Amino acid sequence: MNSLVRRSAHQLSRWRTLCTKPGAPEAAASPGKPSYEEFIGHQQWQARCSIVVQVSSEKSYPELYNYCSRFGEIRGAQHYCVRQDEALHYVLLEYATPDEAAAAIGAGVTNGELTSGVPVRSPFLWFRAAGGGRKSAKLAPNQVPQLLSIDGNRQVEQGHLLELLRSAQGIEEQVQLLHEHTRLNELGIRMRFLAALQVEQAIAGMFPAAQAQPFGSSVNGFGRMGCDLDLILRFDNDMGGRNPAEATAEPSRLVYHTKENLSNGRSQTQRHMECFGDMLHLFLPGVCHVRRILQARVPIIKYHHEHLDLEVDLSMSNLTGFYMSELLYMFGEMDARVRPLTFSIRRWAQSCGLTNPSPGRWISNFSLTCLVMFFLQQLRQPILPTIGALAKAAQPKDSRLTEDGINCTFARDVERVGFRSRNQSSLSELLLQFFEFYSQFDFHNRAISLNEGRPLSKPDHSAMYIVNPLEQLLNVSKNVSLEECERLRIEVRNAAWILESEVENVDRQELSWGLLNLFKHPEKAVIRPNMFFKPRMVEVSDLFEEKQTKEASNSSSAITYKSSSVRQQVQSIKAATRSELKQLQNSPKNRRSSR
């Protein structure tokens, strides 16, 4: 184990030679990147400028473009498929302005072929075959922009991904390729914001200020292809922050009448969500398989969107999750190494069975991401600042307070924090250091705090304790069992062992190397937990059988021993036991009790 922690300078030099690729990106993220609010605002604007039209095939695109151009300027078109019993084809059209997209939606008509169903205005439409009416003039082929065929949800095939990693020049490039080919792409993000826009527009008549805000992996930059969409629905524009415009404006003397709810906040939210679940199920196009999970700590509605091939989790009271997404987005933007490193560690955890798609006693992807962020905070030259430092640099405009009184205030402008990382470690070095760090971490006695960036005394007996960064009285990893925590410790040792072996075999040319060995989990490089399960010389049941007879005890075939010395040890143990039993039977105390 000491070799994992105190590597020689020669090993480290060879590791850098193996892993570092010439021309790798600089450590620090380039300046001028959009803030979280700017990113969300841009995606919402694009969603309002877009419509999704189901077509018979890609060949319908020129005719579709020719027809839809009458409503405004089409700036882009992307084609994707939803594979069910048969492939369903869709084209996402982006107009120059939201008004032009609204004009296209407003020109839609009711499907007269349906005998049942309620017509709903929605950005999801289908393009039917031309009838005998007036046809518009066709555009020349060179006037029709190219149709991009992109999949916004389907994950890259395992075989193709392995081939990409195998063809890389080093582990550094492998980590970058893994991130590039498994992260959620631009179309995937746009599809999720369209699903949010549909929910907003469905209730806009009664709640004109309603917001359906995506959060979680769909927007924080750590989402992979095919990830679920987390939505928070607010009936007003109150997201817990201060609005400077409202503070300076004269308050209106006209106040809406509001129906009072006499129930408590939780039961009121549950009733609202139950009604809203009915609306989703009955009226919204594309929404199916609606499930209401209202007794959870955070009540949610789960449903599937068939036009987007997307699983959606909708809540109404999870503002802390929304602001946690903002925090992770900021961490990902601070340094270009954060997201690729996290993707590799998540993939490794999935390959060795540490994470699971269904909830349970195992570590979640969010807890695993917290482990990565904490590791990057506690380095001798930290790559990320602590959350406490972000909170200290906050200004009044950064104030955020949820309806439960949870303070989510931290500096939204990273430049104001004044944090600059001088750490020049490569991704491959950080990957090995991550495994070494947690192979030595004292999960039994210490808690992980991203707020302070250092281990704390564990406040309870949970197997793993990760302080919730925004709700600091809660444990993010409370669900993790003692067995799974121990398995994590063993698996990070295995991973460190595997990556250390790459240093010893720099000149070996194999098809499987680097991350491929890490994901393959080869038996020859795995440390098994034999220290907890010592092998026995002989089974206890063989020594104390109830029907053991004198003939069987004298037979050499009754018990099989590893060697003659083991047999002699067992015979001496038997003799000593018989002697002790006789002494107990002949003791004065036993003779008196028998009388």
C-alpha positions in Angstrom: 0.0 0.0 0.0 2.9 2.3 0.6 3.8 2.0 -3.0 0.4 3.5 -3.9 1.0 6.6 -1.8 4.8 7.2 -2.1 5.7 6.5 -5.7 9.2 7.0 -6.7 10.2 10.0 -8.9 11.2 7.5 -11.6 7.7 6.0 -11.7 6.0 9.4 -11.8 8.3 10.4 -14.7 7.4 7.2 -16.6 3.7 7.8 -15.9 3.8 11.2 -17.4 5.6 9.9 -20.4 2.8 7.3 -20.9 -0.2 9.4 -20.2 0.5 13.0 -21.4 -0.3 13.7 -24.9 1.4 16.6 -26.8 -0.9 19.5 -27.4 -3.2 18.7 -24.5 -5.6 21.5 -23.3 -4.4 23.8 -20.7 -5.5 23.2 -17.1 -7.5 26.3 -16.6 -10.7 26.9 -18.3 -10.7 29.7 -20.9 -12.2 33.0 -19.9 -15.4 34.3 -21.3 -17.6 31.2 -20.7 -21.3 31.9 -20.0 -22.6 31.9 -16.5 -25.2 29.4 -15.4 -28.0 32.0 -15.7 -26.8 33.0 -19.2 -26.6 29.3 -20.3 -30.1 28.6 -19.0 -31.5 31.8 -20.6 -29.9 30.9 -24.0 -31.4 27.4 -23.9 -34.8 28.7 -23.0 -34.7 31.3 -25.9 -33.7 28.5 -28.3 -36.7 26.4 -27.1 -39.1 29.2 -27.6 -37.7 29.6 -31.2 -38.2 25.9 -32.0 -40.8 23.4 -33.1 -40.6 19.6 -33.4 -42.4 18.1 -36.4 -42.9 14.4 -37.0 -42.4 13.4 -40.6 -42.6 10.1 -42.5 -38.8 10.1 -43.2 -35.8 12.3 -43.8 -36.9 12.7 -47.5 -39.8 14.9 -46.2 -37.4 17.6 -45.1 -37.2 19.7 -48.3 -41.0 19.8 -48.5 -41.3 20.6 -44.7 -38.8 23.4 -45.0 -40.5 24.8 -48.0 -43.9 24.9 -46.2 -42.6 26.2 -42.8 -40.5 29.0 -44.4 -43.7 30.9 -44.9 -43.8 31.6 -41.1 -40.3 33.0 -40.7 -36.6 32.5 -41.2 -35.5 29.0 -40.4 -31.9 29.1 -39.0 -31.3 25.4 -38.4 -32.8 22.0 -38.8 -31.9 18.7 -37.0 -33.2 15.2 -37.7 -33.5 12.5 -35.0 -35.2 9.1 -34.7 -37.2 7.5 -31.8 -37.0 3.8 -32.2 -40.1 1.9 -31.0 -41.7 -0.9 -33.0 -40.6 1.1 -36.0 -38.4 4.2 -36.4 -40.3 7.4 -35.9 -38.7 10.4 -37.6 -38.7 14.0 -36.3 -37.2 17.3 -37.4 -36.4 20.1 -35.0 -36.7 23.5 -36.8 -35.3 26.6 -35.2 -36.7 30.0 -36.2 -35.0 33.3 -35.8 -37.5 34.6 -33.2 -40.0 33.1 -30.8 -42.8 35.0 -32.6 -42.1 33.1 -35.8 -42.2 29.8 -34.0 -45.4 30.8 -32.4 -46.8 31.7 -35.8 -46.0 28.2 -37.0 -47.6 26.6 -34.0 -50.6 28.9 -34.3 -51.1 27.7 -37.9 -51.6 24.2 -36.7 -55.0 22.5 -36.9 -56.9 19.8 -35.1 -56.5 16.2 -36.2 -59.9 15.5 -37.6 -59.2 11.8 -38.0 -59.3 11.3 -34.2 -62.7 10.5 -32.8 -61.5 11.3 -29.2 -58.9 13.4 -27.6 -58.7 17.1 -26.7 -56.7 19.4 -29.1 -53.8 21.0 -27.3 -51.5 23.8 -28.5 -48.0 22.5 -28.3 -44.6 22.8 -30.0 -44.9 19.1 -31.0 -46.7 18.7 -34.4 -46.8 16.3 -37.3 -46.5 17.0 -41.0 -49.3 15.4 -43.0 -49.3 14.6 -46.7 -50.3 17.5 -49.1 -54.0 17.7 -50.1 -55.6 19.2 -53.1 -55.3 22.8 -51.8 -53.0 25.6 -52.9 -49.3 24.7 -53.0 -46.6 27.2 -52.3 -43.7 27.6 -54.8 -40.9 25.2 -54.2 -37.4 26.5 -53.2 -34.4 25.6 -55.2 -32.3 22.7 -53.6 -29.4 25.1 -52.9 -31.8 27.3 -50.9 -32.7 24.5 -48.4 -30.1 24.4 -45.6 -28.5 21.1 -44.8 -30.4 18.7 -42.5 -28.2 17.5 -39.6 -29.0 13.9 -38.5 -28.1 13.7 -34.8 -29.2 11.4 -32.0 -29.9 13.3 -28.9 -30.4 10.4 -26.5 -28.9 7.1 -27.8 -25.6 6.2 -26.1 -22.6 5.3 -28.2 -22.2 1.6 -28.9 -19.9 -0.1 -26.4 -17.8 -1.7 -29.2 -17.4 1.6 -31.0 -16.4 3.4 -27.7 -13.8 0.7 -26.9 -12.3 1.0 -30.4 -12.0 4.8 -30.0 -10.2 4.4 -26.6 -7.9 1.7 -28.0 -6.8 4.0 -30.9 -5.9 6.8 -28.5 -2.3 7.9 -28.1 -2.3 7.9 -24.3 -4.5 7.7 -21.2 -4.9 11.5 -21.3 -6.5 11.3 -24.7 -8.6 8.3 -23.6 -10.2 10.4 -20.8 -10.9 13.2 -23.2 -12.4 10.8 -25.8 -14.6 9.2 -23.2 -16.0 12.5 -22.1 -16.5 13.8 -25.7 -18.4 10.7 -26.9 -20.6 10.0 -23.8 -21.6 13.5 -22.6 -25.1 14.9 -23.4 -24.8 16.7 -26.8 -26.4 20.0 -27.9 -29.5 18.3 -29.4 -30.1 16.3 -26.2 -30.0 19.6 -24.2 -32.4 21.3 -26.6 -34.8 18.4 -26.5 -35.0 18.7 -22.7 -35.7 22.4 -22.8 -38.5 21.8 -25.3 -40.0 19.3 -22.8 -39.9 22.0 -20.1 -41.4 24.6 -22.5 -44.3 22.3 -23.2 -45.1 22.1 -19.5 -44.9 25.8 -19.1 -47.2 26.5 -22.1 -49.7 24.0 -20.9 -50.5 26.0 -17.8 -49.7 29.5 -19.1 -53.4 30.5 -19.3 -53.9 30.2 -15.5 -50.3 30.7 -14.5 -48.7 33.2 -17.0 -45.6 33.5 -14.8 -45.1 29.7 -14.4 -41.6 28.3 -14.9 -40.6 24.7 -15.6 -36.9 24.8 -15.0 -34.6 21.9 -15.9 -31.9 21.0 -13.3 -29.6 18.2 -12.5 -27.4 16.4 -15.0 -29.3 17.8 -18.0 -27.9 21.3 -17.4 -25.0 21.0 -15.0 -22.6 19.7 -17.7 -22.2 16.3 -16.1 -25.0 14.6 -17.9 -24.4 11.6 -20.2 -26.4 10.7 -23.3 -29.8 9.2 -22.3 -29.9 10.8 -18.8 -33.3 11.6 -17.3 -34.7 15.1 -17.2 -35.3 16.7 -13.8 -37.8 19.5 -13.8 -39.0 21.9 -11.1 -42.3 23.6 -11.7 -43.1 26.9 -10.1 -46.4 28.6 -10.5 -44.9 32.1 -10.2 -41.4 33.5 -11.0 -40.2 33.2 -7.4 -37.0 31.0 -7.5 -35.9 32.2 -4.1 -33.8 35.1 -5.3 -34.1 38.9 -5.3 -35.4 40.7 -8.3 -33.7 44.1 -8.5 -36.3 45.4 -11.0 -39.1 44.6 -8.6 -37.3 46.2 -5.7 -37.1 49.6 -7.5 -40.5 49.5 -9.2 -43.5 51.1 -7.6 -45.7 48.3 -6.2 -49.0 47.8 -8.0 -52.3 48.6 -6.1 -54.1 45.9 -8.0 -53.8 42.5 -6.3 -55.0 39.2 -7.6 -57.7 37.4 -5.6 -56.1 34.1 -4.4 -57.9 31.0 -3.1 -56.6 30.2 0.3 -55.4 26.7 1.1 -56.0 25.5 4.7 -53.8 22.4 4.5 -50.1 22.4 5.4 -47.4 23.0 2.8 -46.5 19.3 2.1 -50.1 18.0 1.7 -50.9 21.0 -0.4 -48.0 20.3 -2.7 -49.1 16.6 -2.9 -52.6 17.6 -3.9 -51.3 20.1 -6.5 -49.1 17.4 -8.0 -51.8 14.9 -8.1 -54.0 17.2 -10.1 -51.1 18.2 -12.3 -50.3 14.5 -12.9 -53.9 14.1 -14.2 -53.5 17.0 -16.6 -50.2 15.6 -17.9 -51.8 12.2 -18.4 -55.0 13.4 -20.0 -54.0 16.3 -22.2 -50.3 16.7 -23.0 -49.2 15.2 -26.4 -46.4 12.7 -26.1 -46.7 12.2 -22.4 -47.3 8.7 -21.3 -46.7 6.2 -18.4 -47.4 8.9 -15.7 -46.5 7.7 -12.2 -47.1 9.8 -9.1 -44.6 9.2 -6.2 -46.0 11.6 -3.7 -44.9 10.1 -0.4 -41.2 10.6 -1.1 -39.1 13.2 0.8 -39.4 15.3 -2.4 -42.7 14.3 -4.1 -42.3 13.8 -7.8 -44.2 12.9 -11.0 -42.4 10.5 -13.4 -43.4 10.2 -17.0 -42.1 9.3 -20.4 -42.1 11.6 -23.4 -42.5 9.4 -26.5 -41.7 12.2 -29.0 -38.4 12.8 -27.3 -37.7 9.3 -26.0 -37.1 10.9 -22.6 -37.8 10.0 -19.0 -38.9 13.1 -16.9 -39.0 13.6 -13.1 -41.1 16.7 -12.2 -41.2 18.2 -8.7 -42.5 21.4 -7.2 -40.4 21.8 -4.1 -36.8 21.0 -4.9 -35.1 24.4 -5.1 -32.0 23.1 -3.4 -31.6 20.6 -6.2 -31.9 23.5 -8.7 -29.2 25.5 -7.0 -27.0 22.5 -6.5 -27.0 22.1 -10.3 -25.8 25.7 -10.6 -23.0 25.0 -8.1 -21.8 21.9 -10.1 -22.1 23.8 -13.4 -19.7 26.5 -11.9 -17.3 23.8 -10.7 -17.3 22.3 -14.2 -16.6 25.7 -15.8 -13.7 26.6 -13.5 -11.3 24.0 -14.9 -11.4 22.0 -18.1 -10.2 18.8 -16.3 -13.2 18.6 -13.9 -15.8 17.1 -16.2 -13.6 14.6 -18.1 -12.2 13.3 -14.8 -15.7 12.9 -13.4 -17.0 11.1 -16.5 -14.1 8.6 -16.3 -14.7 7.9 -12.6 -18.4 7.4 -13.1 -17.8 5.0 -16.0 -15.3 3.1 -13.8 -17.9 2.9 -11.0 -20.5 1.6 -13.4 -18.2 -1.0 -14.9 -17.4 -2.6 -11.5 -21.0 -2.4 -10.2 -20.6 0.3 -7.6 -23.4 2.4 -9.0 -26.9 1.2 -10.1 -29.7 2.8 -12.1 -32.2 2.0 -9.4 -32.0 3.5 -5.9 -30.7 1.4 -3.1 -27.9 0.8 -0.7 -25.2 1.6 -3.3 -23.5 4.9 -3.9 -25.2 7.3 -6.3 -23.7 9.2 -9.2 -24.3 12.5 -7.3 -22.4 11.1 -4.2 -19.6 9.9 -6.5 -19.4 13.4 -8.1 -19.2 14.9 -4.6 -16.2 12.6 -3.9 -14.5 13.9 -7.1 -15.2 17.6 -6.2 -13.8 17.0 -2.6 -10.7 15.3 -3.9 -10.0 18.3 -6.2 -10.5 20.7 -3.3 -8.1 19.1 -0.8 -5.1 18.7 -3.2 -1.9 20.5 -2.1 -2.5 22.8 -5.0 -6.4 22.8 -5.1 -8.1 22.8 -8.4 -11.5 23.9 -7.0 -12.3 26.4 -4.2 -14.4 25.4 -1.2 -18.1 26.3 -1.1 -17.4 28.3 2.0 -15.1 30.5 0.0 -17.9 31.0 -2.6 -20.4 31.9 0.1 -18.0 34.5 1.6 -17.5 36.2 -1.7 -21.3 36.5 -2.3 -23.0 39.9 -2.8 -26.6 40.9 -2.1 -27.7 40.0 -5.6 -26.4 36.5 -5.1 -28.9 35.9 -2.2 -31.1 32.8 -2.6 -33.5 31.5 0.0 -35.9 28.6 -0.5 -39.4 28.4 0.9 -38.1 26.0 3.6 -35.6 28.7 4.7 -32.5 27.0 3.3 -29.8 29.5 2.4 -28.4 28.8 -1.1 -26.4 32.0 -1.3 -22.9 31.8 -2.9 -21.0 34.0 -5.4 -22.3 33.5 -9.0 -19.4 35.4 -10.5 -16.3 33.1 -10.2 -14.0 36.0 -11.0 -15.0 37.8 -7.8 -13.9 34.8 -5.7 -10.3 35.4 -6.8 -9.5 31.7 -7.0 -6.7 30.6 -9.3 -5.4 27.1 -9.5 -1.7 26.5 -10.0 -2.1 22.8 -10.3 -0.6 21.5 -13.6 -1.3 17.8 -13.1 -2.6 15.9 -16.2 -5.9 14.1 -16.2 -4.2 10.8 -16.0 -2.2 11.8 -12.9 -5.4 13.1 -11.3 -7.2 9.9 -12.0 -4.5 7.8 -10.3 -4.3 10.3 -7.4 -8.1 10.0 -6.9 -7.9 6.3 -6.4 -4.9 6.5 -4.1 -6.6 9.2 -2.0 -9.8 7.3 -1.3 -7.9 3.9 -0.9 -6.4 5.6 2.3 -9.5 7.7 3.4 -10.9 6.9 6.8 -14.6 6.5 5.9 -15.2 4.9 9.4 -14.4 8.1 11.4 -14.3 11.0 8.9 -17.0 12.9 7.0 -16.5 14.7 3.7 -17.3 18.4 3.5 -17.2 20.3 0.3 -18.1 23.5 2.2 -14.8 23.4 4.1 -12.7 21.3 1.7 -11.4 19.0 4.5 -12.5 15.9 6.4 -14.6 16.4 9.5 -15.5 14.2 12.4 -18.4 12.0 11.5 -21.6 13.1 13.3 -23.3 9.7 13.3 -22.7 6.1 12.5 -23.5 6.1 8.8 -21.2 4.0 6.7 -20.3 7.0 4.5 -21.0 10.6 5.4 -20.9 13.3 2.7 -22.3 16.6 4.0 -25.0 18.0 1.8 -23.4 21.2 0.5 -26.7 23.3 0.7 -28.6 21.4 3.5 -25.7 20.8 5.8 -27.7 18.8 8.4 -28.3 16.1 5.8 -26.0 13.3 4.6 -25.9 12.9 0.8 -24.7 9.3 1.1 -27.0 8.1 4.0 -28.3 5.3 1.9 -24.9 3.7 1.4 -24.5 0.5 3.4 -21.4 -0.6 5.3 -20.9 -3.4 2.8 -21.0 -1.0 -0.2 -18.7 1.4 1.5 -16.1 -1.3 2.1 -16.5 -2.5 -1.5 -15.8 1.1 -2.7 -12.6 1.1 -0.7 -11.6 -2.2 -2.2 -12.4 -1.1 -5.7 -10.4 2.1 -5.5 -7.4 0.0 -4.4 -8.0 -2.3 -7.3 -8.1 0.6 -9.7 -5.0 2.2 -8.3 -3.3 -1.2 -8.6 -4.3 -1.5 -12.3 -3.1 2.0 -13.1 0.1 1.4 -11.3 0.7 -1.6 -13.5 0.5 0.6 -16.5 3.7 2.4 -15.3 5.5 -0.9 -15.1 4.5 -1.9 -18.6 5.0 1.2 -20.7 6.7 -0.6 -23.5 4.1 -3.4 -23.8 1.9 -3.2 -26.8 -1.5 -4.7 -26.1 -5.1 -4.2 -27.4 -6.3 -3.6 -23.9 -4.5 -0.8 -22.0 -5.2 2.3 -19.9 -8.9 2.9 -19.3 -9.7 -0.3 -21.1 -8.0 -2.3 -18.3 -9.7 -0.1 -15.7 -13.2 -0.8 -17.2 -12.4 -4.5 -18.0 -11.6 -5.2 -14.4 -9.1 -8.0 -15.2 -8.8 -10.7 -12.5 -5.0 -10.7 -12.5 -4.8 -7.1 -11.3 -7.6 -7.2 -8.7 -7.0 -7.2 -5.0 -9.4 -9.6 -3.3 -10.5 -8.9 0.3 -9.0 -12.2 1.6 -7.9 -10.4 4.8 -11.5 -10.6 5.9 -12.0 -14.2 5.1 -9.1 -16.4 6.3 -9.0 -19.8 4.8 -9.6 -22.7 7.3 -7.3 -25.7 7.7 -10.4 -27.9 7.9 -14.1 -27.4 8.2 -15.4 -27.3 11.8 -18.4 -29.5 10.9 -15.9 -32.2 10.0 -14.5 -32.2 13.5 -17.8 -32.4 15.4 -20.2 -34.6 13.5 -23.0 -36.0 15.7 -22.8 -39.5 14.2 -19.0 -39.8 14.3 -18.1 -43.4 15.2 -14.9 -44.9 16.4 -14.5 -46.6 13.0 -14.9 -43.4 11.1 -12.4 -41.6 13.4 -9.8 -44.3 12.7 -10.5 -44.2 8.9 -8.1 -42.1 6.9 -10.9 -41.3 4.4 -13.3 -39.6 6.9 -11.5 -36.3 6.8 -9.2 -35.0 4.0 -6.2 -32.9 5.2 -4.0 -30.6 3.3 -0.8 -32.2 4.7 0.5 -34.5 7.4 1.4 -31.5 9.6 -2.2 -30.2 9.5 -3.4 -33.6 10.5 -1.1 -33.7 13.4 -2.3 -30.2 14.5 -5.9 -31.4 14.4 -5.2 -34.5 16.3 -3.4 -32.6 19.0 -6.3 -30.1 19.2 -8.7 -33.1 19.7 -6.6 -34.6 22.4 -6.3 -31.3 24.3 -10.1 -30.8 24.1 -10.8 -34.3 25.4 -8.4 -33.7 28.3 -10.1 -30.4 29.2 -13.5 -32.1 29.1 -12.4 -34.9 31.5 -11.0 -32.3 33.9 -14.3 -30.4 33.9 -16.3 -33.6 34.5 -14.0 -34.7 37.4 -13.9 -31.3 39.1 -15.5 -31.2 42.7 -18.1 -28.6 41.7 -19.4 -30.9 38.9 -19.5 -33.9 41.3 -21.5 -32.0 43.9 -24.0 -30.8 41.3 -24.5 -34.3 40.0 -25.5 -35.4 43.5 
